Amino acid sequence: MKPAEGLSVALRAVAVGADVVTSRAPGQVALKGDRDMASEVDFEVERTLRAFLRDETPDVGFLGEEDGGEEADSEWIWTLDPVDGTANFVHGVPLCAVSLALVRRGTPVVGVVSLPMLGRTYSAAQGEGAHRNGVPIRASGTDQLTDAIVAIGDYAVGPLASRKNVRRFALTQLLVERVQRIRMLGSAAIDLVWVAEGLLDACVALSNKPWDVNAGVIIAREAGAAVIDLAGQAHTAASTATVAVAPGIADGLVELFDRLDG
């Protein structure tokens, strides 16, 4: 499959999912763990898009956050977060996203992220640049950490949360001392596409779940952002953290990360 073909399918699929999000209340909320939830809309979007993609691309595998995967005998797979930012969605905060990526051998080559409540759709195909509602976007030209707005991922909940949050608190402290402002938006997909658009200068998540980040990773890369791990190496499926950053402050941010476990 050519990336352009995958992008066409992804745009149509995500439009269907976005329509579900904007036309329905969250409905009953199911708890998946300690303060972790999925709404009826999460499940409806995933099942609707799974069926849509099966019809459009029957030879491509599928991995969704809520119902898992059904990998086909293929080097290609779709990854979907039906509602990234479910807590925001359930509380009426309009920062949520439908995030769909087409991945080839572990590398995202197509990404579409819709922010249904804001009327924004971000998209990218490998080698074709990144767009918001069809208009090209670029990462920011910020070259000083003191001028940077940086988003960080949510703090951990559930088992071992206290241990995991030690690093998250340390990261927050390091950033507080150097950057202009810190933001926590509650959606990894939004963090990544807003770095792509230059609304944020960097985002840092100490996690790397494929449905959360795959679409945003390709969009940020195609917009000219550096997409790396904490060591400054290129982000991959095996990375333990996901960082997207304006190129002018990438080295300075990695220097901060070097102090994280010091």
C-alpha positions in Angstrom: 0.0 0.0 0.0 1.3 3.5 -0.9 1.2 6.0 1.9 -1.1 8.3 -0.1 -3.6 5.5 -0.5 -3.5 4.9 3.3 -3.9 8.6 4.0 -7.1 8.7 1.9 -8.5 5.8 3.9 -7.4 7.2 7.2 -9.0 10.6 6.6 -12.3 9.0 5.7 -12.2 6.7 8.7 -11.3 9.4 11.2 -14.1 11.6 9.9 -16.5 8.8 10.7 -15.1 8.5 14.2 -15.2 12.2 14.8 -18.9 12.3 13.8 -19.6 9.7 16.5 -17.7 11.7 19.1 -19.6 15.0 18.3 -23.0 13.4 18.0 -23.1 11.3 21.2 -22.8 11.9 24.9 -20.2 9.7 26.6 -22.8 7.4 28.0 -21.9 4.8 30.6 -18.3 4.8 31.8 -16.4 1.6 32.4 -13.5 1.5 34.7 -10.4 -0.2 33.3 -8.3 0.3 36.4 -7.4 2.9 39.1 -8.9 6.2 37.7 -8.6 4.8 34.1 -11.8 4.7 32.1 -13.5 4.1 28.8 -16.8 5.5 27.7 -19.5 4.0 25.5 -18.2 6.3 22.8 -14.7 4.9 23.0 -16.0 1.5 22.3 -18.4 2.6 19.5 -15.7 4.6 17.7 -13.3 1.7 17.8 -15.8 -0.9 16.7 -17.1 1.4 13.9 -13.6 2.1 12.6 -12.5 -1.5 12.9 -15.3 -2.5 10.6 -14.7 0.4 8.2 -11.0 -0.4 7.9 -11.6 -4.2 7.5 -13.9 -3.4 4.5 -11.5 -0.9 3.0 -8.2 -2.6 3.7 -8.9 -6.3 4.5 -5.2 -7.3 4.3 -4.1 -4.8 7.0 -4.0 -5.7 10.7 -5.6 -3.6 13.4 -4.8 -2.7 17.0 -7.2 -0.6 19.1 -6.8 0.6 22.6 -10.1 -0.9 23.9 -10.7 -4.2 22.2 -7.1 -5.2 21.2 -6.0 -6.4 17.9 -6.6 -8.8 15.0 -3.3 -8.8 13.1 -3.6 -9.9 9.5 -0.8 -11.7 7.7 0.7 -8.4 6.6 3.6 -6.0 7.2 1.0 -3.3 7.7 -1.2 -2.5 10.7 -3.6 0.2 11.7 -3.3 1.5 15.3 -6.3 3.4 16.8 -7.0 5.4 19.9 -10.8 6.0 19.5 -10.9 8.8 22.1 -7.5 10.0 23.3 -8.3 12.1 26.4 -11.3 10.1 27.6 -11.2 11.9 31.0 -11.4 15.2 29.3 -14.3 14.0 27.1 -16.3 12.6 30.0 -15.9 15.9 31.8 -16.9 18.0 28.8 -13.4 19.4 28.3 -13.0 19.7 24.5 -9.4 18.4 24.4 -9.9 14.9 23.0 -8.9 13.3 19.8 -9.5 10.4 17.4 -6.0 9.1 16.6 -5.4 6.7 13.7 -2.0 5.6 12.2 -0.9 3.2 9.5 2.2 1.4 10.6 4.7 -0.5 8.4 7.1 -2.8 10.1 6.8 -0.8 13.3 7.2 2.6 11.7 4.2 4.9 11.3 3.9 6.1 7.7 0.4 7.7 7.8 -1.2 9.6 10.7 -4.5 11.3 11.1 -5.6 13.0 14.4 -9.0 14.7 14.6 -9.9 17.1 17.4 -13.7 16.8 16.9 -14.8 19.4 19.4 -12.4 22.0 17.9 -13.0 21.2 14.2 -9.3 20.5 13.5 -7.9 17.5 11.6 -4.2 16.9 11.4 -2.7 14.6 8.9 0.6 13.4 7.4 1.9 10.7 5.0 5.6 9.8 4.9 7.5 12.3 2.7 4.4 14.4 2.0 4.6 17.0 4.9 2.0 17.6 7.6 -1.3 19.5 7.4 -4.1 20.9 9.5 -7.4 20.9 7.7 -5.4 20.6 4.4 -3.1 23.6 5.1 0.7 22.8 5.6 2.0 23.2 9.2 5.5 23.5 10.6 7.1 23.1 14.0 8.1 26.2 15.8 11.4 28.0 15.3 12.0 28.5 19.1 15.7 28.3 19.9 15.7 29.1 23.6 14.3 26.8 26.4 13.4 29.9 28.4 11.0 30.8 25.6 9.4 27.3 25.3 6.0 26.0 26.2 6.4 22.3 27.0 3.5 19.8 27.5 4.1 16.8 29.7 2.1 13.5 29.8 -0.3 12.7 32.6 1.1 11.4 35.9 0.8 7.7 36.4 -2.2 6.0 38.2 -2.8 2.4 39.1 -0.2 -0.2 40.2 3.3 1.2 41.0 2.0 4.7 40.3 4.0 6.2 43.2 7.2 4.7 41.9 6.6 5.8 38.4 5.7 9.3 39.4 9.1 9.9 41.1 10.6 10.3 37.6 7.6 12.4 36.4 7.9 14.7 39.4 11.6 15.0 38.8 11.0 15.8 35.1 8.4 18.5 36.1 11.0 20.1 38.5 13.7 20.2 35.8 11.4 21.8 33.3 10.0 24.3 35.8 13.5 25.6 36.3 14.2 26.2 32.6 11.2 26.6 30.4 8.7 29.4 30.0 5.6 27.4 30.9 4.5 23.7 31.4 1.2 22.4 30.2 -0.6 19.1 30.8 -3.4 18.7 28.2 -4.4 15.1 28.9 -4.0 13.8 25.4 -0.7 12.6 23.9 -2.1 12.9 20.4 -2.9 16.6 20.9 0.5 17.2 22.5 2.2 15.8 19.4 0.1 17.6 16.7 0.4 20.9 18.6 4.1 20.6 18.5 3.8 19.9 14.8 1.7 23.1 14.4 4.1 25.2 16.6 1.5 25.8 19.3 3.8 23.9 21.7 7.5 23.9 21.4 7.9 20.4 22.9 6.1 17.6 24.5 7.4 14.9 26.7 5.7 11.6 27.7 7.4 8.9 29.8 5.4 6.3 27.8 5.1 4.9 24.3 1.8 3.2 23.7 1.3 2.7 20.0 -2.3 3.8 19.8 -1.5 7.0 21.8 1.5 8.2 19.8 1.9 6.6 16.4 -0.3 9.1 14.5 1.2 12.1 16.2 4.7 10.9 15.7 4.5 10.8 11.9 2.6 14.2 11.9 5.3 15.8 14.1 8.1 14.4 12.0 6.6 15.5 8.8 6.2 19.0 10.3 9.9 19.2 11.0 10.0 18.5 14.7 12.6 16.2 16.2 10.9 13.1 17.5 13.3 11.4 19.9 13.6 9.5 23.2 15.2 10.8 26.4 18.7 10.1 25.1 18.1 12.1 22.0 18.0 9.1 19.7 15.3 8.7 17.0 12.0 7.6 18.5 11.0 4.0 17.7 8.4 1.5 18.7 11.0 0.2 21.3 11.5 3.7 23.0 10.4 4.0 26.6 9.5 7.7 26.2 8.1 9.9 23.4 9.5 13.4 22.9 8.6 15.8 20.1 10.5 19.1 20.1 11.3 22.1 17.9 14.8 21.4 16.4 16.3 24.6 17.9 15.8 23.4 21.5 16.3 19.7 21.1 19.9 19.6 22.4 19.0 21.8 25.4 16.1 19.5 26.3 18.2 16.4 26.0 20.7 18.0 28.4 18.0 18.4 30.9 17.0 14.7 30.5 20.6 13.7 31.2 20.0 15.1 34.7 16.8 13.1 35.2 18.4 10.1 36.8 21.5 11.9 38.1 
